[in-house]
Amino acid sequence: MSKMRDEIIRLKETPIKEDCPVCEGDGYIEIETPKRANFNRDIGYLDTDKEQCETCQGEGKVDRLCSECDNPVTQIRGPRAAVCEECADDR
């Protein structure tokens, strides 16, 4: 019985993760960086560099947030849930 209780607690505390909308799950975004002209090159140009995504801190996943109160939706609600437990209980 203790294992079942532990699993229910884990599901209530673990938020559902989904792909980051900014980096699309990659963890990095491409940014344009200007390169200045120098002795070997007469004009500057734009180059691209990869930078860690600030939204997901490079993880590629973010917590799914409740559509009503912006609290994380936990796994106890199921994989397709869009509202948290508190908002579901209020309905």
N, C-alpha and C positions, 0 to 999 in steps of 0.2 A: 504494500500500500504506500509505503514511503517513496518508492520510485515513481509512482504515478503522481503523487503530490509534487515531487521535485520537477517532473516534466511539465505539469500545469503551471508551476511558478516560472519555469524557464520560458514557456511560451507566452506568458503574460508580460514578461520583462524584455523579451527580445523583439526589437522593432523589425518590421518588414523592410528589406533593402531593395532598391530599384536603381536602374542606371541613372547616372547623373545627367540632368538635362543640358548642362553646359558643355561638358566634354564627351557626352554620349557614351560613357562607360570606359573611356580610354585612360582617364586619370591625368592626361596632359592636354593642353591646348596650344595651338600654334599662334604665335604673335609675330607681327611684322616689326623688324628692327632696322632702322636706317643705318646704312654704312656710308661714312663720309668719303669724300674724294681724298686722295693722297698722291704721293709722288708717282706711284705706279699706275694710277687710274685717274682719269681726268674728270669723271663725274661720279656722284654718289649713286647708290642703289638701295632698294629695299630687300632685305634678306628675311627668312623666316627662322624662328627659333622655337623650341618646345619649352613650355613652362608648366609647372605643376598647377593643376586646377585649384582655385581657391575655394570653390563651392564644396568639393568633396575631399580636399587636401590630398589629392593624388590617389585616393582609394578607388575611384570609379563608381562608387555606390553611395547613395544618400538614403536617409530614412524616408519612408512614405509618410506624408503628413495627412492628418484628418482634413477632409474637405470643409468641415464646419468650424473647428476650433484650432487647427494647426498643431495639435499634439501628435506625437508619433503613433502610427497604427501598429499594434503588436501582432505577433503570429497567431495568437489565440483566436483572432477574428477570421483567420483563413487567408489564403494567398491572394484572393481577389477583393478583399475588403477595402473600402474607401473611407470609412469612418472609424473612430476609436471606440473603445468599450463604453466610455462615459456618454458619448453622443448616441450610441446605439441603445443604451438603456433609457435615455430620455425620450426616445421615440415612442 
